[in-house]
Amino acid sequence: MKRHGCLKKNNMKKVVFIQRVLKKYRVTFFELLRSNLLQKGIELILIHGREGTKESLRKDAGFLNWATEIRNIYFPFGLLYQPCLKLTKDADLVIVEQANRYLLNYLLMIRKLFSKQKIAFLGHGITRQKKAGSLSNIFKKSIIKNVDWWFAYTNGVRRLIISRGFPEEKVTSFQNAFDTGPLIKKKELLTKEEILAVKERIGLGDGPVGIFCGGMYREKRVGFLLESCQRIKKNLPDFEMLFLGSGSDAYLVRDMARENKWMHYIGPCFEEEKVVYFMLSDLFLLPGLVGLAVLDSFALETPIITTKFPYHSPEVEYIQNGINGIITEDNLDSYVAAVREVLLNREKLNRLKKGCKESIGNYTVEKMVENFSRGAIECLGYER
């Protein structure tokens, strides 16, 4: 267990940010947020747990030498305790993830009743992958007001929090993002020769190409996607499909790819590795859960086509239907028809690509940091 001293420096205000684990895609955000707050006389302390054995196989853990790493304690039924209560005792503001099963949150909420310390939730407002009337979401709703401030992932989440009676002036929408700069830079540096070399290596033809990139698990609807691809192939004989990623449902892709040469299973690809495959593709096919993958779509100008799936993450609201992506009705016929229409209409495809390029500037890690920093300062400045 690695710990750094958490004493205040020169009476600076101190914000403690607690994360279950630190992911690679969050490293730039925390680096920039720390620097931004320091310029405003505020110290940021990041505390995070260590990934479990199974989770570590994804190889997406981040590292910051100034952060404090703790060993999370897991209990039955998904309960989790983050043993860092003492490390937060002199913080002016503690930011925690909104999760029913995180036991530390309840201790912090109790402590704030007897101190001037402020507590903020970071979250979606509800568990998006469960029905609104589930016990989990009923409980989340019951404690939504038990904090001093809210950091909402998107504007839509902000509206949800306010609709449940939380004061509007105490909700910050930070517009969740990650640093897409390296992806854009890699795209600009790739030569035609490099792209063609990969095309030849994987045996890709000259017809329209779709791509899937991400985790292959139930919410991503891999089965729905594979059935869609087969139907698209019947309508467009030259159509081919690239699959990037891994997960519990990856075997479905591997098995079908063995029997269909027009399906190419590439496997897991991280960060800039995936850029060349997007450059070979026309559309990003993701009928299931859409989250931050939408920023891959914008940055690499490969429009997403998804469905009105009821369990998307908040970032799906970044898609403007018909402008920078397509959201179809939640059925195979509508989805296949939409993909086919775009692939046959180069003018429409180019309009969507243009929309992606124009949209990426709205969702940057720099803007996210500015939004988050502003919210932290406002929270620290108000009197409870």
N, C-alpha and C positions, 0 to 999 in steps of 0.2 A: 504494500500500500504506500503510495507516494503522497506526501502532504506538504503543503507550503504554508508558511505563516499567514494568518488572516487578520493580523492586527492592523488597525487603521494607520494610514500614512499622513502625518501632518493634519490630522483631523479632517481628511477628505471624506466626502460622502462615499459609502461603499454599497455596491450592488453585488449580490451573490446570485449567480445563475446556476441552477442545478439541472443536469441532464442525466437520463438513465445511462446512456452511452454517448460517446462522441463519434460522429460519423465524418468521413472525409469531406463530404460536401458542405459540412458546417464549419470547417476550419477557417476558411477565408472570412466568413461572417464574423466569427468570434475575434479574429485578429483585428479586423477593421472596427468592430464595435468597441473593443478594448481601447484602441487608439483614439477613436472619436470621443469616448466618454472621458478619457484621461485629459484631453484638450479642454474639456469643460470642468475639470476639477473633480472628476468622479472615478473611483477605482472599481474595476470590474474583476470579480473573482469567479472563475469557472470551476465547478465541481462536477465530475462525471464518473460513472461506473465503468466497469470493464465488461466487454462482450462475453457471453457464454461460449462454450466450445462449438456448438452447432452454428451460432450466429457468426463466429469468427471465420467460418468457411467462406463467407461472402467476400472477405478481404476488403471490407469498406470501412474499417475502423480508422479514425483520425487520431492525430497526436499533436499536443501543444505542450511545450516544455514548461510553460508558466501555469498550466492548469493543475488542479488537485484531483488525483485519481483515487477513488475509493472502491471497495469491494462490495457490490450489491448483495443483499441477503434475500434469497428467494424462498417463499413459503408455498404450501399447497394452494390450489385455486387461483394461481397467478398473482398472488399477493407479493409485494416487493417492499423491502425496507432499505433505504439509503442511509447508512450510518454516518451522518454528517451534521447532526443537530448542533453539536458544540461549535462546529466550524462556522455556523451562521449566526451565532449569538450576538455579535456586535455589528451585524449588517443593518443598514438603513432600509434596504429593500431586498427581498428574496423572491426570485422568479422561479416558479416550478411548473412542470408540465401538468396539464389538467388530465388526471387519470384516476379513476375510482380506486384502483388497486395499489396506489403508491401511499404507503402508510405514513411516510414522513409528512406528507401534506397536511394530515389531520393534526399532527403535533404542532406544526407551524401555525395552523389556523387557531388552535387553542392558545398558543403562546402570545399571539398578537392581541388577544383580548386583555392581556396584562402588561403590554409594553407598547412603545411607540413604533415598533418595527412594522413595516408594511409588507404585505404579501401580494404577489401578482400571479395570475394564471396565464399560461401560454397554451393555446389550444384551438380546437375546432368548435367548441361549444357543445357538440354532441359526438357520440361515437358513430361515425359515418357509415360503418359497415354493419350497423344494427338498425332495426326499425325504431322509429321515433318513440313508440310506446313500449320499448323493451325496458326491463327493470334497470338495466345499466343506464339508459338515458333518462329515466324518471329520477334516478338517484342523482345523476349529474345536474339535472335541472334544479334539484332541491338544494344543492350547495353552490350554485352558480354565483350567489351574492356574498359568499363567505370570504371574499378577498377584497383588497383595496383597489385593485386595478386589473384590467384585462389586456393581454396582447393577443389580438385576433389574427389568424393567418391571412385572411383576405377581407375585403369590404363586405362580402356576403356573410362571413362569420361575424363581423362587427354588427351587422344588422340583426342577426339572430340573437346575439348577446343582449342587445338593447331591447329587443322585443320581449325578452324575458324579465324585464324590469331593472336591468343594471344601468346605472347612470351613463348617459351618452358621453359625457365629458371625461369619463374614466375608462374609455375603451379606445385602444390604439390599434389600428389596422396596419400591419407592417408589410403586407403584400409579399408573402413567402416566395423566396427565390434562392438560387445558388449562383455561383460565379460561372457564367457562360462564356466569359472572355477567352479561356483556353480553347474551347470548342470552336469559336469563331476564328481565332488566330490559326488553328490547325486547318480549318476549312480553306482559309485564304492562302495558306502555304502549300497545300497539296497541288501537285502538278497533274496534268492530264495523263502523263506517262505512269505516274504512281497509281492513279485510279484505274487505268486500263490494265495494269499488271495484276491488281487484285481481282478485277473482273475476269481476267483469263484464268487466274489461279483457281477460282471457285467455280469456273465453268458457267458463268452467267451469260444469258443471251442478250439480244438487242430489243426485246419487247418491254412493255411496262413492268415496273418492279415495285412491289410493296415491301415494307419492312416492319418488323415488330422488334422492339428493344425494351427489355425490362425483366422483372421477376416473372417466372412462369408458375403461377399458383392459382387457386380457385377464383379469386376475385378478378383476375386478369382475363378470365373466360377463354382459355386456350382452346377448348373444344369448339366453342362458338366461332372462334377465329379460323380454325382449321376447316370447319364446314363452309365458312364464307369463302375461303381461298379456293376450295374445290369448285364451288359454284361460279366464282369469278373466272376460273380457268376454263370452264365450259363455254362461257361467253366470249372470253378473250384468250384464244389458244396460245398466244405468245407471252402471257402473264407468268411472272416468276415471283418468288417470295423469299425474303431473307429473315431468319430468326436469330436474334441476339439475346442471350440471357440464359438463365438456368433456374431451377426450382423444382418443387415437388411434381409439377406437371410437365417437366421438360421431356420425359420419356414419350409423351404423346407426340411431340414434335419430332423427336429422333426417329421414332418408329415410322411415322408417315413420310419423313424425309428419305428414309431408306428405300421406300417403294415409289417415290416420285422425284425424279431428277430435277424438276423445276422448283422444288422446295430445298432450300439450303440452310442447314442448321450450323451456324457459326460457333455457337457456344457463348460463354460469358465474355463481355467486352466492357472495359471500364474507361471512363474519362475520354481522352482523345483517341483511344483505340477504335471507337465506334464511328468516328467521323467519316472515314472513307466509305463505309457501308451505306451511310446516309446519302453520300454524294452519288452513289449508284442507284438510289431509290427515288421514286416519284411521290409516294404517299406513306405515311406512318399509320398502319392499321392497328388500332387499339380499341376494340369494342367493349372491353371491361374497364376496370378502375383506372381513371386518369388522375395523376397527381403532378409532380414536378416534371414528369416526362414531357409535358406540354412545352417546357422551355427548351428541351432538346429539339422539338419540332420547330419552334420559332427560330432558334439560333442557327439551325442547319437548313432552314427553309424547306422543310419536308412536312407539309400540312397533315395534321391528325384527322382521321375520320373515326369517330366514336359513336356511341349510342346514348340514349336517355337512361342509362344504367342508374338505378336508384342509390348506389353506394359509392359514387365517385368521391375522391378527396376534394377539398375546397378549391384547389387550383383549376379545376375544370371550368370555373367561371371566367378564366382568362380567354377561353375560346369564344370568339364572336362568330356565331353560326353563319357560314357563307362568306365570311371575310378573311379569317385566318385559319379556318378549319371547318369541319362539318360535324354536326350532331344529328343523328338520324333517330327515327323511332326505334324502340328496343325490340326489333325482330330481324330475322335473317333476311327476309325479302327486301326490307327497306335499306338495310346495311349494304347488301350486295349491289342493289340498284344504284346507291349513291357512289360507291367505289367505281363501279363500271362507268357511270356518267362522267365522273371527273377524269378518269383515265382516257376516255374517248374524246374529251373536250380540252384540248391543250390550252385554249384561251382561259377557261375557267381554272385550270390547274395553275397557270401563271398568275392569275389574280390572287389565288390563295397563297401562293409562294410570296407574292408581294406583301400580302397582309401579314404573313409571318415575319418578314424582314422589318416591317414597320412596327410590329408589336413588341419585339424583343427589348427595345429601349425602355418600355414601360415597367419591366420586371427585372431589375438588376440588383445584385447584392449591395451595391453602393446605396441605392434608394431604400432598400430594406434596412440597412444600417441607420440611415438618417431617420427613418420612421421610428425605428426601435429606440434610438437615442432620444428623440424628442419625447416619446412616451415615458421613458425612464425619468427624464428631467421633470416632466409635468407631475409624475407620480410623487417624486421626492419633494416637490415644491408645495403640494397642497396639504392643508391641515385636515386631519381626520375628524 
